[in-house]
Amino acid sequence: MAKAYTHIPPEDQEKAKRFFQQGRTVGETGQYEYAIEMYLQGLSIDPDAVDAHQALREIALRRKAAGGRPLGIMERMKLRATRDDKQNMLNAEKLLAYDPGNTDYMVQLLQNAYRAGFYDTVLWIGPILLRANAESKSPDVNKYIILKDIYKDLERWKLAVEACQYALRLQPDNMELHSELKNLSANETMFDKGYAQGGNFRTTMADREKQEENIQKQKDVVGVDLMLRAIEEAEADYKTDPTDGVRLNKLVDALLRLEDIEHENRAIELLEEAYARTKHFPYRQRSGRVKMRQLARMERSMRAELENNPKDEALRRDYEAFVREKLEFELREYQLALQHYPTDPELKFEVAERLFALGRFDEAIPMYQQARSDPKHRVDASIGLGRAFLEAGFVDEAIETLEGVIQEYPIKGDERSKLMHYWQGRAYEAKGNMENAVKRYSQVAQWEFTYQDVQQRIKRLRAPVR
């Protein structure tokens, strides 16, 4: 095989099942978008869980039958290709979940699953793609050839033969395909490995030695010299037509890859010039993101210096002032973006987070409430909403909000569950319900005994009154 099969540790398989169960539960109630997000979160942990892929597809088909529409252009733009094959696979699967008949998304899912080593996923989506392509009004021979080549590399000769036969139906005079079909058929006869009996890669590879080596992802290591050369080439290409947005973005990408202030400032300059010329907001938005990245890097540097000099009060004051300025800048950027994309729940979540961090709790509450409509941020926005209610003095609302997310969240003992239990304990304590407060703190302590100040709070609340 050209690629190594990626083994998913059993503990990750078990962890992912909790998300799959939650997705199945909410899917049965018609909450299709939330169910899709739950399955995708589970698949980010266990990307080769075929039963989950199939369950997600069934939900996608039910959603479409109920009138569900594909993702809008702005949502699709957020799912652009990355350097991570697994993330690319998940992005393609999300696109497919909202448009389950789209064979281009099926191809993206197939190819990225193959590159990432998720071969059981390849063998799941492959037949779906073959059938969908065959039933389309204009079958694409290239899709059959892609299937053939991947099956061939995986030594699934019978499937490769089938894909090649479908390709020949569209190009019956293609002598190369005729020759390859003969070779594939010969391999099918000579090298029957029994895969057609129902075996899969997960069970076949489970006991192989050195499996940990197969988990390591291929990394794209590019030297500085190569990146500088890429900048020079992109700059030369850009100068041939400075009004071409594709050339501009290619140059900006190359400049940002070095992650140094000089090249970032050049990227900002180019983006702001383009925005001034075209009034196309994505240029302005991207320049703001670059500035936020610079501020984040400065904040990390100042924080590290403070950690090395914890008694330096002047340094601490400078750091705190800088953090506030950074938050205010980020808030302005996200609010500006929200003016241009007023229905984007992700922007609302980012605005809510900055408002909360700045102590503007009354303003944060409605933004968190709106952000909860996005399944991706539903849990984090609910936790933030509960905390904002508490800080704003709405204790009962904080308790009820956090109780809702505690009951809904499928994982127990991870960082999110500790956070929601801890802050509901704080809300119960603020209300004067010490018994329930101790229960929540105790649960957190059982998960992580050193979490924040739970030890001190439990001891204080359990101490006898004198």
ChimeraX attribute file (.defattr): number of C-alpha atoms within 10 A of each C-alpha:
attribute: neighborCount
match mode: 1-to-1
recipient: residues
	/A:1	9
	/A:2	10
	/A:3	14
	/A:4	18
	/A:5	21
	/A:6	24
	/A:7	24
	/A:8	20
	/A:9	14
	/A:10	11
	/A:11	10
	/A:12	14
	/A:13	17
	/A:14	13
	/A:15	16
	/A:16	25
	/A:17	20
	/A:18	18
	/A:19	24
	/A:20	26
	/A:21	17
	/A:22	19
	/A:23	28
	/A:24	21
	/A:25	13
	/A:26	17
	/A:27	23
	/A:28	11
	/A:29	9
	/A:30	14
	/A:31	16
	/A:32	26
	/A:33	21
	/A:34	19
	/A:35	26
	/A:36	28
	/A:37	22
	/A:38	27
	/A:39	26
	/A:40	26
	/A:41	18
	/A:42	25
	/A:43	25
	/A:44	16
	/A:45	19
	/A:46	23
	/A:47	28
	/A:48	25
	/A:49	21
	/A:50	19
	/A:51	12
	/A:52	23
	/A:53	20
	/A:54	14
	/A:55	17
	/A:56	28
	/A:57	20
	/A:58	15
	/A:59	25
	/A:60	25
	/A:61	18
	/A:62	16
	/A:63	22
	/A:64	18
	/A:65	10
	/A:66	11
	/A:67	8
	/A:68	15
	/A:69	11
	/A:70	16
	/A:71	15
	/A:72	9
	/A:73	8
	/A:74	10
	/A:75	12
	/A:76	14
	/A:77	10
	/A:78	9
	/A:79	15
	/A:80	11
	/A:81	14
	/A:82	10
	/A:83	10
	/A:84	15
	/A:85	20
	/A:86	22
	/A:87	19
	/A:88	21
	/A:89	29
	/A:90	21
	/A:91	23
	/A:92	25
	/A:93	24
	/A:94	24
	/A:95	22
	/A:96	23
	/A:97	28
	/A:98	23
	/A:99	19
	/A:100	22
	/A:101	18
	/A:102	17
	/A:103	21
	/A:104	15
	/A:105	21
	/A:106	24
	/A:107	22
	/A:108	20
	/A:109	27
	/A:110	26
	/A:111	22
	/A:112	22
	/A:113	26
	/A:114	27
	/A:115	22
	/A:116	23
	/A:117	25
	/A:118	28
	/A:119	26
	/A:120	20
	/A:121	24
	/A:122	24
	/A:123	22
	/A:124	17
	/A:125	19
	/A:126	25
	/A:127	15
	/A:128	14
	/A:129	23
	/A:130	20
	/A:131	12
	/A:132	17
	/A:133	22
	/A:134	17
	/A:135	10
	/A:136	12
	/A:137	8
	/A:138	8
	/A:139	18
	/A:140	14
	/A:141	18
	/A:142	10
	/A:143	20
	/A:144	25
	/A:145	19
	/A:146	18
	/A:147	25
	/A:148	28
	/A:149	14
	/A:150	23
	/A:151	23
	/A:152	18
	/A:153	14
	/A:154	19
	/A:155	19
	/A:156	22
	/A:157	26
	/A:158	20
	/A:159	22
	/A:160	26
	/A:161	23
	/A:162	20
	/A:163	24
	/A:164	24
	/A:165	19
	/A:166	20
	/A:167	24
	/A:168	20
	/A:169	11
	/A:170	13
	/A:171	13
	/A:172	12
	/A:173	10
	/A:174	12
	/A:175	11
	/A:176	9
	/A:177	17
	/A:178	17
	/A:179	10
	/A:180	15
	/A:181	20
	/A:182	13
	/A:183	14
	/A:184	23
	/A:185	15
	/A:186	13
	/A:187	17
	/A:188	18
	/A:189	11
	/A:190	10
	/A:191	11
	/A:192	13
	/A:193	12
	/A:194	9
	/A:195	14
	/A:196	12
	/A:197	7
	/A:198	6
	/A:199	12
	/A:200	14
	/A:201	18
	/A:202	17
	/A:203	9
	/A:204	10
	/A:205	13
	/A:206	13
	/A:207	9
	/A:208	9
	/A:209	9
	/A:210	8
	/A:211	17
	/A:212	12
	/A:213	11
	/A:214	16
	/A:215	16
	/A:216	11
	/A:217	15
	/A:218	12
	/A:219	8
	/A:220	8
	/A:221	6
	/A:222	9
	/A:223	10
	/A:224	11
	/A:225	9
	/A:226	10
	/A:227	16
	/A:228	15
	/A:229	13
	/A:230	18
	/A:231	22
	/A:232	15
	/A:233	14
	/A:234	20
	/A:235	19
	/A:236	13
	/A:237	16
	/A:238	19
	/A:239	12
	/A:240	10
	/A:241	12
	/A:242	14
	/A:243	13
	/A:244	13
	/A:245	14
	/A:246	12
	/A:247	19
	/A:248	23
	/A:249	17
	/A:250	17
	/A:251	23
	/A:252	24
	/A:253	16
	/A:254	23
	/A:255	26
	/A:256	20
	/A:257	16
	/A:258	16
	/A:259	14
	/A:260	11
	/A:261	14
	/A:262	11
	/A:263	17
	/A:264	23
	/A:265	17
	/A:266	14
	/A:267	23
	/A:268	22
	/A:269	14
	/A:270	19
	/A:271	24
	/A:272	19
	/A:273	14
	/A:274	21
	/A:275	17
	/A:276	13
	/A:277	10
	/A:278	11
	/A:279	12
	/A:280	11
	/A:281	17
	/A:282	14
	/A:283	21
	/A:284	20
	/A:285	18
	/A:286	16
	/A:287	23
	/A:288	22
	/A:289	15
	/A:290	18
	/A:291	19
	/A:292	17
	/A:293	14
	/A:294	16
	/A:295	19
	/A:296	15
	/A:297	13
	/A:298	15
	/A:299	17
	/A:300	11
	/A:301	13
	/A:302	19
	/A:303	18
	/A:304	12
	/A:305	15
	/A:306	18
	/A:307	12
	/A:308	10
	/A:309	12
	/A:310	12
	/A:311	10
	/A:312	12
	/A:313	11
	/A:314	10
	/A:315	16
	/A:316	18
	/A:317	11
	/A:318	12
	/A:319	18
	/A:320	15
	/A:321	11
	/A:322	16
	/A:323	20
	/A:324	14
	/A:325	14
	/A:326	18
	/A:327	20
	/A:328	15
	/A:329	17
	/A:330	20
	/A:331	19
	/A:332	14
	/A:333	21
	/A:334	21
	/A:335	18
	/A:336	17
	/A:337	20
	/A:338	18
	/A:339	11
	/A:340	12
	/A:341	13
	/A:342	12
	/A:343	12
	/A:344	18
	/A:345	23
	/A:346	18
	/A:347	21
	/A:348	26
	/A:349	25
	/A:350	22
	/A:351	26
	/A:352	30
	/A:353	24
	/A:354	22
	/A:355	22
	/A:356	21
	/A:357	16
	/A:358	16
	/A:359	13
	/A:360	16
	/A:361	23
	/A:362	15
	/A:363	15
	/A:364	25
	/A:365	24
	/A:366	14
	/A:367	21
	/A:368	29
	/A:369	18
	/A:370	18
	/A:371	28
	/A:372	21
	/A:373	16
	/A:374	18
	/A:375	19
	/A:376	19
	/A:377	18
	/A:378	21
	/A:379	22
	/A:380	20
	/A:381	27
	/A:382	24
	/A:383	28
	/A:384	27
	/A:385	28
	/A:386	30
	/A:387	27
	/A:388	29
	/A:389	22
	/A:390	23
	/A:391	17
	/A:392	17
	/A:393	15
	/A:394	15
	/A:395	22
	/A:396	15
	/A:397	17
	/A:398	27
	/A:399	21
	/A:400	14
	/A:401	20
	/A:402	26
	/A:403	17
	/A:404	15
	/A:405	20
	/A:406	22
	/A:407	8
	/A:408	12
	/A:409	16
	/A:410	18
	/A:411	16
	/A:412	14
	/A:413	14
	/A:414	11
	/A:415	13
	/A:416	16
	/A:417	20
	/A:418	21
	/A:419	20
	/A:420	26
	/A:421	24
	/A:422	26
	/A:423	22
	/A:424	28
	/A:425	28
	/A:426	26
	/A:427	29
	/A:428	23
	/A:429	18
	/A:430	15
	/A:431	15
	/A:432	11
	/A:433	13
	/A:434	18
	/A:435	13
	/A:436	16
	/A:437	24
	/A:438	23
	/A:439	16
	/A:440	22
	/A:441	25
	/A:442	20
	/A:443	18
	/A:444	27
	/A:445	19
	/A:446	11
	/A:447	15
	/A:448	15
	/A:449	14
	/A:450	11
	/A:451	16
	/A:452	13
	/A:453	12
	/A:454	22
	/A:455	15
	/A:456	11
	/A:457	18
	/A:458	18
	/A:459	11
	/A:460	12
	/A:461	14
	/A:462	12
	/A:463	9
	/A:464	7
	/A:465	6
	/A:466	3
